[in-house]
Amino acid sequence: MMLAAALVTLLTAPSPGAETQEPPPAEKKPAITIQSATADRVTVHYLKIPWGPNTFAAMQKGGDSFYARRTWPFARLELRAPVTLEGKTIPAGNYALVLHPNTPDDRGMSLEVLRLKLPEFLEEGNVMTPTPSGESLWKGPVRFDLAAGTTPHLTINLALGKGGVSLIVQYGDYQLVKDLAY
């Protein structure tokens, strides 16, 4: 019995001079948190989603892939006073900004403003937040242009101007600007 125990100890012990190595720590993924920006009467809340070039390319191209068919509710817009978006008045309220991928007939991507019935739909840590239900107040074509630089995650800024606020959405190396006029 003692011989068997000694044999097990000998076989499981590290050889002299051998160092035990622990596996390297897993690379920590950035946290997906809700970020906010405010300018005057407008506040926008959005998920800090890591840049996914393949995902965005699928949305731009359209087709049969999952991302080319799924709407993307990427931000919540709070308006403390009415604004005008491309000629359409959007009253004060709580809204979802929803990006639609390119259509099967290649008409391009579109943006929709949905009036929300619930106070919040964004979920920290959840890049697959479902599109909330709500009344569509505006929907129009959008085109993302190449940005001056690349951001590692979704960033939304609000720039106060003479006649309102510019909503500046940057995802990776693409940027969209929409003017919200007073």
C-alpha positions in Angstrom: 0.0 0.0 0.0 2.8 2.4 0.9 4.6 1.5 -2.3 1.5 2.4 -4.4 1.1 5.8 -2.6 4.8 6.5 -3.2 4.5 5.6 -6.8 1.5 7.9 -7.3 3.4 10.8 -5.6 6.4 10.2 -7.8 4.4 10.1 -11.0 2.3 13.2 -10.3 5.1 15.4 -8.8 6.7 17.9 -11.2 10.2 17.0 -12.4 13.0 18.8 -10.6 13.5 22.3 -12.1 10.2 22.2 -13.9 8.0 25.2 -13.3 4.2 24.9 -13.3 2.6 27.2 -15.7 -0.8 28.6 -15.5 -2.7 29.3 -18.7 -2.6 32.9 -19.7 -5.6 34.9 -18.6 -8.5 35.2 -21.1 -8.6 38.5 -23.0 -11.1 40.7 -21.3 -13.9 41.8 -23.6 -15.0 45.4 -23.3 -18.1 46.0 -21.3 -21.3 46.8 -23.3 -22.7 49.7 -21.3 -25.2 52.4 -21.8 -23.6 55.7 -22.7 -25.3 59.1 -22.9 -24.8 62.5 -24.6 -26.8 65.7 -24.1 -27.1 69.0 -25.9 -29.7 71.5 -25.0 -33.1 69.8 -25.3 -31.9 66.5 -26.7 -30.4 63.5 -24.9 -29.4 60.3 -26.6 -28.6 57.0 -24.8 -26.9 54.2 -26.7 -25.0 50.9 -26.1 -21.2 51.0 -26.3 -21.2 48.2 -28.9 -17.8 47.0 -30.2 -17.1 47.7 -33.8 -18.1 44.8 -36.0 -17.0 45.4 -39.6 -18.5 42.1 -40.9 -21.8 42.8 -39.2 -22.0 46.3 -40.6 -20.9 45.2 -44.1 -23.8 42.7 -44.0 -26.3 45.5 -43.1 -25.0 47.7 -45.9 -25.0 45.0 -48.5 -28.3 43.3 -47.6 -29.1 39.7 -48.4 -30.0 36.6 -46.5 -27.6 36.6 -43.6 -29.0 37.2 -40.1 -27.6 40.7 -39.8 -28.8 41.7 -43.3 -32.4 40.9 -42.2 -32.5 42.1 -38.6 -33.4 45.7 -37.5 -31.0 47.3 -35.1 -32.4 49.5 -32.3 -29.2 51.3 -31.4 -30.2 54.3 -29.3 -32.9 55.9 -27.3 -33.7 59.6 -28.0 -35.2 61.9 -25.3 -36.6 65.1 -26.6 -37.6 67.8 -24.1 -39.1 70.0 -26.9 -40.2 69.3 -30.5 -37.6 69.0 -33.3 -37.9 68.7 -37.0 -36.2 65.8 -38.8 -36.1 66.3 -42.6 -39.4 68.3 -42.6 -41.2 66.0 -40.1 -42.0 67.4 -36.6 -41.1 65.0 -33.8 -42.9 66.0 -30.6 -41.2 66.0 -27.2 -41.0 62.4 -25.9 -39.1 59.2 -25.7 -38.0 57.4 -28.9 -36.1 54.5 -30.3 -33.7 55.0 -33.1 -33.8 51.9 -35.3 -31.5 51.2 -38.2 -32.9 49.0 -41.0 -30.4 47.0 -43.2 -30.3 47.4 -47.0 -33.4 46.0 -48.7 -33.5 42.9 -51.0 -34.0 45.3 -53.9 -30.9 47.3 -52.9 -32.7 50.6 -51.9 -30.2 51.1 -49.1 -30.3 51.4 -45.3 -32.9 53.4 -43.5 -33.4 55.0 -40.1 -36.7 55.0 -38.2 -37.8 57.0 -35.2 -40.3 55.0 -33.0 -42.3 56.6 -30.2 -41.8 54.4 -27.1 -44.4 53.1 -24.7 -41.8 52.0 -22.2 -39.2 54.1 -20.5 -36.2 52.0 -21.6 -35.4 49.2 -24.0 -31.6 49.2 -24.1 -30.1 46.4 -22.0 -26.5 46.6 -20.8 -24.5 43.7 -22.0 -27.0 42.8 -24.7 -26.0 43.7 -28.3 -29.1 41.8 -29.5 -31.6 44.1 -27.9 -35.0 43.4 -29.6 -36.6 46.3 -31.5 -39.3 47.7 -29.3 -42.9 48.2 -30.5 -44.0 51.8 -31.0 -45.6 54.2 -33.4 -43.3 55.1 -36.4 -43.0 58.9 -36.6 -40.3 59.1 -39.3 -38.5 56.7 -41.5 -36.0 57.7 -44.2 -33.0 56.5 -46.2 -29.6 57.0 -44.6 -26.1 56.7 -45.9 -23.1 56.2 -43.7 -20.0 58.0 -45.0 -16.4 57.2 -44.2 -15.3 58.9 -41.0 -12.0 60.6 -40.5 -10.9 57.9 -38.0 -12.0 54.6 -36.6 -13.7 54.2 -33.2 -13.4 50.8 -31.5 -17.2 51.0 -30.6 -20.4 52.8 -31.4 -20.2 56.4 -30.4 -23.0 59.0 -30.6 -22.4 62.7 -30.1 -24.7 65.7 -30.1 -23.4 69.0 -31.5 -25.3 72.1 -30.7 -25.7 74.4 -33.7 -27.6 77.6 -34.5 -30.9 76.1 -35.4 -30.8 72.8 -33.5 -28.7 69.8 -32.7 -26.7 67.5 -35.0 -26.9 63.8 -34.1 -23.5 62.3 -35.0 -23.4 58.5 -35.1 -20.0 56.8 -35.6 -19.6 53.1 -35.8 -16.1 52.0 -36.6 -15.0 53.9 -39.6 -18.5 55.0 -40.8 -20.4 58.1 -39.8 -24.0 59.3 -40.1 -25.1 62.9 -39.3 -28.8 63.8 -38.9 -29.8 67.4 -38.1 -32.6 67.9 -35.5 -33.9 71.5 -36.1 -35.8 73.6 -33.6 
